[in-house]
Amino acid sequence: MYIEKLALENVRTFTSAQEIHFHHPRRLPTLEPQKSPSPRLNNVNLIFGDNASGKTTILESIAL
């Protein structure tokens, strides 16, 4: 299963409506397949950001 976007509103740090878009290297329509690098770890997702930026909120929202 691939998550393309997540819409959050009034959840912890996301007070206004915001959409978070997720990308998979093999599913980007604008990149040619031979120019898109193959991920070294196919089943790893990275969510990174500053402290108190909403990383845990994103994970908990996906879990619901």
NORCOR-V119277 format. One line per field, one symbol per residue. psi: psi as a letter, one per 30 degrees, with the letter a starting at -180 (. if undefined). Layout:
BEGIN
psi: ???
END
This chain:
BEGIN
psi: kkjelkkkkhjcfielkkkkkkkkefgjffkkeffkkkkejehkkkjlllkhfgeeeeeeeef.
END
